[in-house]
Amino acid sequence: MILNQRHLLYALREYEAFYNSHRPHQDIANVRPLAPPPEPITNPDRLAHLNMHRNDRLGGILHEYDRAA
């Protein structure tokens, strides 16, 4: 729920940052628009041990997923 103009502008900035920097695009092989494509993981041992970390934005409406270090 948007409370006022300030909250709306904040939500729009968050969505814009998410859309342009993190969100994968299915039309370009799930690559973020401002990042080069990642190297494919072909080693089966590495595939079995991928540690993923989820960050919620905008109160859990948007989700970012990254590999944990």
mmCIF file of the N, C-alpha and C atoms, coordinates in Angstrom:
data_MODEL
# 
_entry.id   MODEL 
# 
loop_
_atom_site.group_PDB 
_atom_site.id 
_atom_site.type_symbol 
_atom_site.label_atom_id 
_atom_site.label_alt_id 
_atom_site.label_comp_id 
_atom_site.label_asym_id 
_atom_site.label_entity_id 
_atom_site.label_seq_id 
_atom_site.pdbx_PDB_ins_code 
_atom_site.Cartn_x 
_atom_site.Cartn_y 
_atom_site.Cartn_z 
_atom_site.occupancy 
_atom_site.B_iso_or_equiv 
_atom_site.pdbx_formal_charge 
_atom_site.auth_seq_id 
_atom_site.auth_comp_id 
_atom_site.auth_asym_id 
_atom_site.auth_atom_id 
_atom_site.pdbx_PDB_model_num 
ATOM 1   N N  . MET A 1 1  ? 0.849  -1.157  0.000   1.00 0.00 ? 1  MET A N  1 
ATOM 2   C CA . MET A 1 1  ? 0.000  0.000   0.000   1.00 0.00 ? 1  MET A CA 1 
ATOM 3   C C  . MET A 1 1  ? 0.909  1.238   0.000   1.00 0.00 ? 1  MET A C  1 
ATOM 4   N N  . ILE A 1 2  ? 0.674  2.124   -0.921  1.00 0.00 ? 2  ILE A N  1 
ATOM 5   C CA . ILE A 1 2  ? 1.423  3.382   -1.017  1.00 0.00 ? 2  ILE A CA 1 
ATOM 6   C C  . ILE A 1 2  ? 0.739  4.402   -0.108  1.00 0.00 ? 2  ILE A C  1 
ATOM 7   N N  . LEU A 1 3  ? 1.529  5.022   0.764   1.00 0.00 ? 3  LEU A N  1 
ATOM 8   C CA . LEU A 1 3  ? 0.962  5.922   1.761   1.00 0.00 ? 3  LEU A CA 1 
ATOM 9   C C  . LEU A 1 3  ? 0.896  7.381   1.316   1.00 0.00 ? 3  LEU A C  1 
ATOM 10  N N  . ASN A 1 4  ? 1.924  7.840   0.595   1.00 0.00 ? 4  ASN A N  1 
ATOM 11  C CA . ASN A 1 4  ? 1.963  9.239   0.159   1.00 0.00 ? 4  ASN A CA 1 
ATOM 12  C C  . ASN A 1 4  ? 2.924  9.364   -1.016  1.00 0.00 ? 4  ASN A C  1 
ATOM 13  N N  . GLN A 1 5  ? 3.137  10.576  -1.487  1.00 0.00 ? 5  GLN A N  1 
ATOM 14  C CA . GLN A 1 5  ? 3.989  10.792  -2.657  1.00 0.00 ? 5  GLN A CA 1 
ATOM 15  C C  . GLN A 1 5  ? 5.435  10.384  -2.361  1.00 0.00 ? 5  GLN A C  1 
ATOM 16  N N  . ARG A 1 6  ? 5.933  10.686  -1.194  1.00 0.00 ? 6  ARG A N  1 
ATOM 17  C CA . ARG A 1 6  ? 7.303  10.329  -0.836  1.00 0.00 ? 6  ARG A CA 1 
ATOM 18  C C  . ARG A 1 6  ? 7.491  8.809   -0.858  1.00 0.00 ? 6  ARG A C  1 
ATOM 19  N N  . HIS A 1 7  ? 6.518  8.094   -0.328  1.00 0.00 ? 7  HIS A N  1 
ATOM 20  C CA . HIS A 1 7  ? 6.572  6.635   -0.331  1.00 0.00 ? 7  HIS A CA 1 
ATOM 21  C C  . HIS A 1 7  ? 6.484  6.090   -1.755  1.00 0.00 ? 7  HIS A C  1 
ATOM 22  N N  . LEU A 1 8  ? 5.666  6.695   -2.593  1.00 0.00 ? 8  LEU A N  1 
ATOM 23  C CA . LEU A 1 8  ? 5.553  6.283   -3.990  1.00 0.00 ? 8  LEU A CA 1 
ATOM 24  C C  . LEU A 1 8  ? 6.878  6.465   -4.714  1.00 0.00 ? 8  LEU A C  1 
ATOM 25  N N  . LEU A 1 9  ? 7.533  7.609   -4.527  1.00 0.00 ? 9  LEU A N  1 
ATOM 26  C CA . LEU A 1 9  ? 8.813  7.862   -5.191  1.00 0.00 ? 9  LEU A CA 1 
ATOM 27  C C  . LEU A 1 9  ? 9.878  6.867   -4.720  1.00 0.00 ? 9  LEU A C  1 
ATOM 28  N N  . TYR A 1 10 ? 9.875  6.547   -3.430  1.00 0.00 ? 10 TYR A N  1 
ATOM 29  C CA . TYR A 1 10 ? 10.797 5.545   -2.903  1.00 0.00 ? 10 TYR A CA 1 
ATOM 30  C C  . TYR A 1 10 ? 10.549 4.182   -3.569  1.00 0.00 ? 10 TYR A C  1 
ATOM 31  N N  . ALA A 1 11 ? 9.300  3.773   -3.642  1.00 0.00 ? 11 ALA A N  1 
ATOM 32  C CA . ALA A 1 11 ? 8.958  2.485   -4.246  1.00 0.00 ? 11 ALA A CA 1 
ATOM 33  C C  . ALA A 1 11 ? 9.364  2.446   -5.718  1.00 0.00 ? 11 ALA A C  1 
ATOM 34  N N  . LEU A 1 12 ? 9.162  3.531   -6.425  1.00 0.00 ? 12 LEU A N  1 
ATOM 35  C CA . LEU A 1 12 ? 9.545  3.575   -7.843  1.00 0.00 ? 12 LEU A CA 1 
ATOM 36  C C  . LEU A 1 12 ? 11.052 3.507   -8.018  1.00 0.00 ? 12 LEU A C  1 
ATOM 37  N N  . ARG A 1 13 ? 11.818 4.189   -7.150  1.00 0.00 ? 13 ARG A N  1 
ATOM 38  C CA . ARG A 1 13 ? 13.290 4.118   -7.222  1.00 0.00 ? 13 ARG A CA 1 
ATOM 39  C C  . ARG A 1 13 ? 13.781 2.698   -6.929  1.00 0.00 ? 13 ARG A C  1 
ATOM 40  N N  . GLU A 1 14 ? 13.200 2.054   -5.931  1.00 0.00 ? 14 GLU A N  1 
ATOM 41  C CA . GLU A 1 14 ? 13.581 0.679   -5.602  1.00 0.00 ? 14 GLU A CA 1 
ATOM 42  C C  . GLU A 1 14 ? 13.290 -0.260  -6.771  1.00 0.00 ? 14 GLU A C  1 
ATOM 43  N N  . TYR A 1 15 ? 12.115 -0.127  -7.363  1.00 0.00 ? 15 TYR A N  1 
ATOM 44  C CA . TYR A 1 15 ? 11.757 -0.997  -8.480  1.00 0.00 ? 15 TYR A CA 1 
ATOM 45  C C  . TYR A 1 15 ? 12.665 -0.737  -9.675  1.00 0.00 ? 15 TYR A C  1 
ATOM 46  N N  . GLU A 1 16 ? 12.973 0.528   -9.951  1.00 0.00 ? 16 GLU A N  1 
ATOM 47  C CA . GLU A 1 16 ? 13.849 0.861   -11.064 1.00 0.00 ? 16 GLU A CA 1 
ATOM 48  C C  . GLU A 1 16 ? 15.234 0.252   -10.863 1.00 0.00 ? 16 GLU A C  1 
ATOM 49  N N  . ALA A 1 17 ? 15.774 0.362   -9.660  1.00 0.00 ? 17 ALA A N  1 
ATOM 50  C CA . ALA A 1 17 ? 17.084 -0.221  -9.370  1.00 0.00 ? 17 ALA A CA 1 
ATOM 51  C C  . ALA A 1 17 ? 17.040 -1.741  -9.518  1.00 0.00 ? 17 ALA A C  1 
ATOM 52  N N  . PHE A 1 18 ? 15.992 -2.362  -9.024  1.00 0.00 ? 18 PHE A N  1 
ATOM 53  C CA . PHE A 1 18 ? 15.824 -3.810  -9.148  1.00 0.00 ? 18 PHE A CA 1 
ATOM 54  C C  . PHE A 1 18 ? 15.717 -4.220  -10.610 1.00 0.00 ? 18 PHE A C  1 
ATOM 55  N N  . TYR A 1 19 ? 14.906 -3.510  -11.372 1.00 0.00 ? 19 TYR A N  1 
ATOM 56  C CA . TYR A 1 19 ? 14.664 -3.853  -12.778 1.00 0.00 ? 19 TYR A CA 1 
ATOM 57  C C  . TYR A 1 19 ? 15.931 -3.713  -13.611 1.00 0.00 ? 19 TYR A C  1 
ATOM 58  N N  . ASN A 1 20 ? 16.692 -2.637  -13.378 1.00 0.00 ? 20 ASN A N  1 
ATOM 59  C CA . ASN A 1 20 ? 17.853 -2.354  -14.221 1.00 0.00 ? 20 ASN A CA 1 
ATOM 60  C C  . ASN A 1 20 ? 19.146 -3.010  -13.755 1.00 0.00 ? 20 ASN A C  1 
ATOM 61  N N  . SER A 1 21 ? 19.222 -3.432  -12.512 1.00 0.00 ? 21 SER A N  1 
ATOM 62  C CA . SER A 1 21 ? 20.505 -3.954  -12.058 1.00 0.00 ? 21 SER A CA 1 
ATOM 63  C C  . SER A 1 21 ? 20.463 -5.399  -11.582 1.00 0.00 ? 21 SER A C  1 
ATOM 64  N N  . HIS A 1 22 ? 19.336 -5.911  -11.191 1.00 0.00 ? 22 HIS A N  1 
ATOM 65  C CA . HIS A 1 22 ? 19.336 -7.264  -10.645 1.00 0.00 ? 22 HIS A CA 1 
ATOM 66  C C  . HIS A 1 22 ? 18.408 -8.224  -11.381 1.00 0.00 ? 22 HIS A C  1 
ATOM 67  N N  . ARG A 1 23 ? 17.259 -7.770  -11.770 1.00 0.00 ? 23 ARG A N  1 
ATOM 68  C CA . ARG A 1 23 ? 16.234 -8.644  -12.329 1.00 0.00 ? 23 ARG A CA 1 
ATOM 69  C C  . ARG A 1 23 ? 16.741 -9.337  -13.595 1.00 0.00 ? 23 ARG A C  1 
ATOM 70  N N  . PRO A 1 24 ? 16.708 -10.674 -13.669 1.00 0.00 ? 24 PRO A N  1 
ATOM 71  C CA . PRO A 1 24 ? 17.101 -11.350 -14.893 1.00 0.00 ? 24 PRO A CA 1 
ATOM 72  C C  . PRO A 1 24 ? 16.049 -11.177 -15.982 1.00 0.00 ? 24 PRO A C  1 
ATOM 73  N N  . HIS A 1 25 ? 16.513 -11.110 -17.193 1.00 0.00 ? 25 HIS A N  1 
ATOM 74  C CA . HIS A 1 25 ? 15.619 -10.942 -18.337 1.00 0.00 ? 25 HIS A CA 1 
ATOM 75  C C  . HIS A 1 25 ? 15.618 -12.229 -19.156 1.00 0.00 ? 25 HIS A C  1 
ATOM 76  N N  . GLN A 1 26 ? 14.467 -12.839 -19.305 1.00 0.00 ? 26 GLN A N  1 
ATOM 77  C CA . GLN A 1 26 ? 14.384 -14.106 -20.000 1.00 0.00 ? 26 GLN A CA 1 
ATOM 78  C C  . GLN A 1 26 ? 14.667 -13.962 -21.495 1.00 0.00 ? 26 GLN A C  1 
ATOM 79  N N  . ASP A 1 27 ? 14.472 -12.785 -22.053 1.00 0.00 ? 27 ASP A N  1 
ATOM 80  C CA . ASP A 1 27 ? 14.728 -12.604 -23.477 1.00 0.00 ? 27 ASP A CA 1 
ATOM 81  C C  . ASP A 1 27 ? 16.205 -12.648 -23.810 1.00 0.00 ? 27 ASP A C  1 
ATOM 82  N N  . ILE A 1 28 ? 17.066 -12.397 -22.842 1.00 0.00 ? 28 ILE A N  1 
ATOM 83  C CA . ILE A 1 28 ? 18.504 -12.412 -23.110 1.00 0.00 ? 28 ILE A CA 1 
ATOM 84  C C  . ILE A 1 28 ? 19.193 -13.441 -22.216 1.00 0.00 ? 28 ILE A C  1 
ATOM 85  N N  . ALA A 1 29 ? 18.671 -14.625 -22.187 1.00 0.00 ? 29 ALA A N  1 
ATOM 86  C CA . ALA A 1 29 ? 19.256 -15.763 -21.477 1.00 0.00 ? 29 ALA A CA 1 
ATOM 87  C C  . ALA A 1 29 ? 19.392 -15.516 -19.984 1.00 0.00 ? 29 ALA A C  1 
ATOM 88  N N  . ASN A 1 30 ? 18.392 -14.909 -19.376 1.00 0.00 ? 30 ASN A N  1 
ATOM 89  C CA . ASN A 1 30 ? 18.368 -14.639 -17.934 1.00 0.00 ? 30 ASN A CA 1 
ATOM 90  C C  . ASN A 1 30 ? 19.561 -13.825 -17.445 1.00 0.00 ? 30 ASN A C  1 
ATOM 91  N N  . VAL A 1 31 ? 19.985 -12.862 -18.233 1.00 0.00 ? 31 VAL A N  1 
ATOM 92  C CA . VAL A 1 31 ? 21.102 -12.000 -17.867 1.00 0.00 ? 31 VAL A CA 1 
ATOM 93  C C  . VAL A 1 31 ? 20.560 -10.651 -17.441 1.00 0.00 ? 31 VAL A C  1 
ATOM 94  N N  . ARG A 1 32 ? 21.163 -10.104 -16.389 1.00 0.00 ? 32 ARG A N  1 
ATOM 95  C CA . ARG A 1 32 ? 20.789 -8.757  -15.967 1.00 0.00 ? 32 ARG A CA 1 
ATOM 96  C C  . ARG A 1 32 ? 21.205 -7.767  -17.055 1.00 0.00 ? 32 ARG A C  1 
ATOM 97  N N  . PRO A 1 33 ? 20.442 -6.721  -17.290 1.00 0.00 ? 33 PRO A N  1 
ATOM 98  C CA . PRO A 1 33 ? 20.727 -5.825  -18.401 1.00 0.00 ? 33 PRO A CA 1 
ATOM 99  C C  . PRO A 1 33 ? 22.061 -5.093  -18.289 1.00 0.00 ? 33 PRO A C  1 
ATOM 100 N N  . LEU A 1 34 ? 22.553 -4.805  -17.086 1.00 0.00 ? 34 LEU A N  1 
ATOM 101 C CA . LEU A 1 34 ? 23.783 -4.041  -16.943 1.00 0.00 ? 34 LEU A CA 1 
ATOM 102 C C  . LEU A 1 34 ? 24.965 -4.907  -16.514 1.00 0.00 ? 34 LEU A C  1 
ATOM 103 N N  . ALA A 1 35 ? 24.868 -6.199  -16.653 1.00 0.00 ? 35 ALA A N  1 
ATOM 104 C CA . ALA A 1 35 ? 25.952 -7.089  -16.252 1.00 0.00 ? 35 ALA A CA 1 
ATOM 105 C C  . ALA A 1 35 ? 26.262 -8.070  -17.368 1.00 0.00 ? 35 ALA A C  1 
ATOM 106 N N  . PRO A 1 36 ? 27.530 -8.462  -17.492 1.00 0.00 ? 36 PRO A N  1 
ATOM 107 C CA . PRO A 1 36 ? 27.869 -9.469  -18.501 1.00 0.00 ? 36 PRO A CA 1 
ATOM 108 C C  . PRO A 1 36 ? 27.320 -10.830 -18.095 1.00 0.00 ? 36 PRO A C  1 
ATOM 109 N N  . PRO A 1 37 ? 27.118 -11.722 -19.050 1.00 0.00 ? 37 PRO A N  1 
ATOM 110 C CA . PRO A 1 37 ? 26.602 -13.042 -18.710 1.00 0.00 ? 37 PRO A CA 1 
ATOM 111 C C  . PRO A 1 37 ? 27.580 -13.801 -17.823 1.00 0.00 ? 37 PRO A C  1 
ATOM 112 N N  . PRO A 1 38 ? 27.088 -14.536 -16.838 1.00 0.00 ? 38 PRO A N  1 
ATOM 113 C CA . PRO A 1 38 ? 27.988 -15.320 -15.987 1.00 0.00 ? 38 PRO A CA 1 
ATOM 114 C C  . PRO A 1 38 ? 28.530 -16.537 -16.733 1.00 0.00 ? 38 PRO A C  1 
ATOM 115 N N  . GLU A 1 39 ? 29.665 -17.023 -16.258 1.00 0.00 ? 39 GLU A N  1 
ATOM 116 C CA . GLU A 1 39 ? 30.235 -18.245 -16.832 1.00 0.00 ? 39 GLU A CA 1 
ATOM 117 C C  . GLU A 1 39 ? 29.358 -19.431 -16.428 1.00 0.00 ? 39 GLU A C  1 
ATOM 118 N N  . PRO A 1 40 ? 29.088 -20.348 -17.335 1.00 0.00 ? 40 PRO A N  1 
ATOM 119 C CA . PRO A 1 40 ? 28.271 -21.508 -16.977 1.00 0.00 ? 40 PRO A CA 1 
ATOM 120 C C  . PRO A 1 40 ? 29.013 -22.423 -16.003 1.00 0.00 ? 40 PRO A C  1 
ATOM 121 N N  . ILE A 1 41 ? 28.270 -23.035 -15.105 1.00 0.00 ? 41 ILE A N  1 
ATOM 122 C CA . ILE A 1 41 ? 28.833 -23.994 -14.157 1.00 0.00 ? 41 ILE A CA 1 
ATOM 123 C C  . ILE A 1 41 ? 28.590 -25.380 -14.730 1.00 0.00 ? 41 ILE A C  1 
ATOM 124 N N  . THR A 1 42 ? 29.668 -26.050 -15.102 1.00 0.00 ? 42 THR A N  1 
ATOM 125 C CA . THR A 1 42 ? 29.536 -27.366 -15.728 1.00 0.00 ? 42 THR A CA 1 
ATOM 126 C C  . THR A 1 42 ? 30.001 -28.491 -14.814 1.00 0.00 ? 42 THR A C  1 
ATOM 127 N N  . ASN A 1 43 ? 30.682 -28.171 -13.729 1.00 0.00 ? 43 ASN A N  1 
ATOM 128 C CA . ASN A 1 43 ? 31.165 -29.178 -12.794 1.00 0.00 ? 43 ASN A CA 1 
ATOM 129 C C  . ASN A 1 43 ? 29.996 -29.650 -11.925 1.00 0.00 ? 43 ASN A C  1 
ATOM 130 N N  . PRO A 1 44 ? 29.639 -30.939 -11.972 1.00 0.00 ? 44 PRO A N  1 
ATOM 131 C CA . PRO A 1 44 ? 28.493 -31.430 -11.185 1.00 0.00 ? 44 PRO A CA 1 
ATOM 132 C C  . PRO A 1 44 ? 28.666 -31.239 -9.681  1.00 0.00 ? 44 PRO A C  1 
ATOM 133 N N  . ASP A 1 45 ? 29.907 -31.300 -9.185  1.00 0.00 ? 45 ASP A N  1 
ATOM 134 C CA . ASP A 1 45 ? 30.133 -31.106 -7.749  1.00 0.00 ? 45 ASP A CA 1 
ATOM 135 C C  . ASP A 1 45 ? 29.784 -29.678 -7.332  1.00 0.00 ? 45 ASP A C  1 
ATOM 136 N N  . ARG A 1 46 ? 30.102 -28.705 -8.153  1.00 0.00 ? 46 ARG A N  1 
ATOM 137 C CA . ARG A 1 46 ? 29.767 -27.314 -7.832  1.00 0.00 ? 46 ARG A CA 1 
ATOM 138 C C  . ARG A 1 46 ? 28.265 -27.081 -7.919  1.00 0.00 ? 46 ARG A C  1 
ATOM 139 N N  . LEU A 1 47 ? 27.591 -27.750 -8.835  1.00 0.00 ? 47 LEU A N  1 
ATOM 140 C CA . LEU A 1 47 ? 26.141 -27.582 -8.962  1.00 0.00 ? 47 LEU A CA 1 
ATOM 141 C C  . LEU A 1 47 ? 25.411 -28.101 -7.728  1.00 0.00 ? 47 LEU A C  1 
ATOM 142 N N  . ALA A 1 48 ? 25.932 -29.148 -7.111  1.00 0.00 ? 48 ALA A N  1 
ATOM 143 C CA . ALA A 1 48 ? 25.283 -29.729 -5.944  1.00 0.00 ? 48 ALA A CA 1 
ATOM 144 C C  . ALA A 1 48 ? 25.442 -28.870 -4.696  1.00 0.00 ? 48 ALA A C  1 
ATOM 145 N N  . HIS A 1 49 ? 26.397 -27.948 -4.695  1.00 0.00 ? 49 HIS A N  1 
ATOM 146 C CA . HIS A 1 49 ? 26.695 -27.158 -3.497  1.00 0.00 ? 49 HIS A CA 1 
ATOM 147 C C  . HIS A 1 49 ? 26.564 -25.653 -3.737  1.00 0.00 ? 49 HIS A C  1 
ATOM 148 N N  . LEU A 1 50 ? 25.571 -25.243 -4.460  1.00 0.00 ? 50 LEU A N  1 
ATOM 149 C CA . LEU A 1 50 ? 25.342 -23.813 -4.664  1.00 0.00 ? 50 LEU A CA 1 
ATOM 150 C C  . LEU A 1 50 ? 24.653 -23.235 -3.435  1.00 0.00 ? 50 LEU A C  1 
ATOM 151 N N  . ASN A 1 51 ? 25.256 -22.244 -2.824  1.00 0.00 ? 51 ASN A N  1 
ATOM 152 C CA . ASN A 1 51 ? 24.654 -21.573 -1.676  1.00 0.00 ? 51 ASN A CA 1 
ATOM 153 C C  . ASN A 1 51 ? 23.984 -20.299 -2.167  1.00 0.00 ? 51 ASN A C  1 
ATOM 154 N N  . MET A 1 52 ? 22.677 -20.245 -2.045  1.00 0.00 ? 52 MET A N  1 
ATOM 155 C CA . MET A 1 52 ? 21.931 -19.080 -2.515  1.00 0.00 ? 52 MET A CA 1 
ATOM 156 C C  . MET A 1 52 ? 21.479 -18.247 -1.319  1.00 0.00 ? 52 MET A C  1 
ATOM 157 N N  . HIS A 1 53 ? 21.424 -16.950 -1.530  1.00 0.00 ? 53 HIS A N  1 
ATOM 158 C CA . HIS A 1 53 ? 20.990 -16.014 -0.492  1.00 0.00 ? 53 HIS A CA 1 
ATOM 159 C C  . HIS A 1 53 ? 19.902 -15.132 -1.089  1.00 0.00 ? 53 HIS A C  1 
ATOM 160 N N  . ARG A 1 54 ? 18.785 -14.976 -0.371  1.00 0.00 ? 54 ARG A N  1 
ATOM 161 C CA . ARG A 1 54 ? 17.677 -14.164 -0.868  1.00 0.00 ? 54 ARG A CA 1 
ATOM 162 C C  . ARG A 1 54 ? 17.586 -12.866 -0.084  1.00 0.00 ? 54 ARG A C  1 
ATOM 163 N N  . ASN A 1 55 ? 17.477 -11.752 -0.810  1.00 0.00 ? 55 ASN A N  1 
ATOM 164 C CA . ASN A 1 55 ? 17.255 -10.436 -0.216  1.00 0.00 ? 55 ASN A CA 1 
ATOM 165 C C  . ASN A 1 55 ? 15.882 -9.952  -0.637  1.00 0.00 ? 55 ASN A C  1 
ATOM 166 N N  . ASP A 1 56 ? 15.080 -9.556  0.324   1.00 0.00 ? 56 ASP A N  1 
ATOM 167 C CA . ASP A 1 56 ? 13.757 -9.005  0.026   1.00 0.00 ? 56 ASP A CA 1 
ATOM 168 C C  . ASP A 1 56 ? 13.851 -7.492  -0.073  1.00 0.00 ? 56 ASP A C  1 
ATOM 169 N N  . ARG A 1 57 ? 13.162 -6.927  -1.066  1.00 0.00 ? 57 ARG A N  1 
ATOM 170 C CA . ARG A 1 57 ? 13.081 -5.479  -1.232  1.00 0.00 ? 57 ARG A CA 1 
ATOM 171 C C  . ARG A 1 57 ? 11.626 -5.085  -1.279  1.00 0.00 ? 57 ARG A C  1 
ATOM 172 N N  . LEU A 1 58 ? 11.359 -3.865  -0.921  1.00 0.00 ? 58 LEU A N  1 
ATOM 173 C CA . LEU A 1 58 ? 9.998  -3.330  -0.895  1.00 0.00 ? 58 LEU A CA 1 
ATOM 174 C C  . LEU A 1 58 ? 9.079  -4.202  -0.037  1.00 0.00 ? 58 LEU A C  1 
ATOM 175 N N  . GLY A 1 59 ? 9.549  -4.550  1.131   1.00 0.00 ? 59 GLY A N  1 
ATOM 176 C CA . GLY A 1 59 ? 8.723  -5.315  2.056   1.00 0.00 ? 59 GLY A CA 1 
ATOM 177 C C  . GLY A 1 59 ? 8.415  -6.727  1.598   1.00 0.00 ? 59 GLY A C  1 
ATOM 178 N N  . GLY A 1 60 ? 9.272  -7.298  0.770   1.00 0.00 ? 60 GLY A N  1 
ATOM 179 C CA . GLY A 1 60 ? 9.078  -8.670  0.320   1.00 0.00 ? 60 GLY A CA 1 
ATOM 180 C C  . GLY A 1 60 ? 8.371  -8.791  -1.016  1.00 0.00 ? 60 GLY A C  1 
ATOM 181 N N  . ILE A 1 61 ? 8.062  -7.671  -1.656  1.00 0.00 ? 61 ILE A N  1 
ATOM 182 C CA . ILE A 1 61 ? 7.411  -7.722  -2.976  1.00 0.00 ? 61 ILE A CA 1 
ATOM 183 C C  . ILE A 1 61 ? 8.415  -8.150  -4.046  1.00 0.00 ? 61 ILE A C  1 
ATOM 184 N N  . LEU A 1 62 ? 9.650  -7.640  -3.939  1.00 0.00 ? 62 LEU A N  1 
ATOM 185 C CA . LEU A 1 62 ? 10.715 -7.979  -4.877  1.00 0.00 ? 62 LEU A CA 1 
ATOM 186 C C  . LEU A 1 62 ? 11.723 -8.867  -4.158  1.00 0.00 ? 62 LEU A C  1 
ATOM 187 N N  . HIS A 1 63 ? 12.237 -9.863  -4.864  1.00 0.00 ? 63 HIS A N  1 
ATOM 188 C CA . HIS A 1 63 ? 13.228 -10.784 -4.288  1.00 0.00 ? 63 HIS A CA 1 
ATOM 189 C C  . HIS A 1 63 ? 14.475 -10.775 -5.160  1.00 0.00 ? 63 HIS A C  1 
ATOM 190 N N  . GLU A 1 64 ? 15.631 -10.663 -4.511  1.00 0.00 ? 64 GLU A N  1 
ATOM 191 C CA . GLU A 1 64 ? 16.912 -10.776 -5.201  1.00 0.00 ? 64 GLU A CA 1 
ATOM 192 C C  . GLU A 1 64 ? 17.583 -12.054 -4.708  1.00 0.00 ? 64 GLU A C  1 
ATOM 193 N N  . TYR A 1 65 ? 18.157 -12.795 -5.622  1.00 0.00 ? 65 TYR A N  1 
ATOM 194 C CA . TYR A 1 65 ? 18.862 -14.033 -5.290  1.00 0.00 ? 65 TYR A CA 1 
ATOM 195 C C  . TYR A 1 65 ? 20.302 -13.914 -5.735  1.00 0.00 ? 65 TYR A C  1 
ATOM 196 N N  . ASP A 1 66 ? 21.232 -14.198 -4.818  1.00 0.00 ? 66 ASP A N  1 
ATOM 197 C CA . ASP A 1 66 ? 22.660 -14.160 -5.107  1.00 0.00 ? 66 ASP A CA 1 
ATOM 198 C C  . ASP A 1 66 ? 23.292 -15.409 -4.533  1.00 0.00 ? 66 ASP A C  1 
ATOM 199 N N  . ARG A 1 67 ? 24.425 -15.774 -5.120  1.00 0.00 ? 67 ARG A N  1 
ATOM 200 C CA . ARG A 1 67 ? 25.197 -16.859 -4.526  1.00 0.00 ? 67 ARG A CA 1 
ATOM 201 C C  . ARG A 1 67 ? 25.901 -16.350 -3.291  1.00 0.00 ? 67 ARG A C  1 
ATOM 202 N N  . ALA A 1 68 ? 25.785 -17.063 -2.190  1.00 0.00 ? 68 ALA A N  1 
ATOM 203 C CA . ALA A 1 68 ? 26.443 -16.671 -0.955  1.00 0.00 ? 68 ALA A CA 1 
ATOM 204 C C  . ALA A 1 68 ? 27.929 -17.006 -1.042  1.00 0.00 ? 68 ALA A C  1 
ATOM 205 N N  . ALA A 1 69 ? 28.739 -16.169 -0.406  1.00 0.00 ? 69 ALA A N  1 
ATOM 206 C CA . ALA A 1 69 ? 30.192 -16.373 -0.447  1.00 0.00 ? 69 ALA A CA 1 
ATOM 207 C C  . ALA A 1 69 ? 30.616 -17.499 0.455   1.00 0.00 ? 69 ALA A C  1 
# 
